[in-house]
Every structure is written in C-alpha cells, then in structure tokens.
C-alpha cells in the first residue's frame, strides 16, 4: 500500500475514477462532460460524490452516472478494498487527495494526472533507499 497525499484538479480525479472503473463502457458524451461522475453503492467498491447539486442520469451495470455541480468531495474505494482515497475541495476545482492506494492504482493515478511521474519516481527512490537501509541493518 502506498500513502497518497497530493493536490490535483477535480477533472484529474474524475478521469482517475473513470479509468479505474468504467472506461470501457462509459458513454462518450458522459466521458467528455466534466460534470458527469460515476458512482457505485456497493462496498467494497463504494464511489460517492458529495456535491451542492447532483442528479442521477443513468445506471449502467453497477455504476450510476450523476451530473454534479459544485463538487465538495469524492470518496473512492476499489472493489478489491486495496485502495481507499478521498478527494476534498480546497479551492474551486482544485483539491487534495489523501488515502491509501495499491501499487496497481498508481498507474491510473499517474495516467489521469493525479500524480506526476516525478512523484512516482520519488516514491520508488524512497522505497529503494528504505530497502537498502534494512539490508544494511540485517548484515550489520
């Protein structure tokens, strides 16, 4: 598990959710509309959008697509239960993502623009240094 604490746009986090859950079946018009978000009621796998104004548009498979205005926060958890993230509005369409993510989720977070390649490289360097330090302790 990877601890996530990053700032990103609402649109980047929306793209991450779509990539992780419904990229293969989301209607193109919904994908292109930055006010449409996927939601899922089942747990594990809960996705909830907290907004000042929200209307359900359509249900496809286990996803409901909602039109949300003035999004305040989003709760995302993967079906496996290995990823639990929360996006919280900081200012307008910018927010902070905090939580725990699986290493597989890092790919989608990076592809969507939630995390930068630099962030991932820094994380990998840090982990390599920790592993090296542990190995040194064992051999000392």
PyMOL commands that set and color helices and strands:
alter all, ss='L'
color gray80, all
select helices_A, chain A and resi 10-21+28-32+103-112+117-139
alter helices_A, ss='H'
color red, helices_A
select strands_A, chain A and resi 2-9+36-39+47-60+63-77+84-91+94-101
alter strands_A, ss='S'
color yellow, strands_A
deselect
rebuild
show_as cartoon
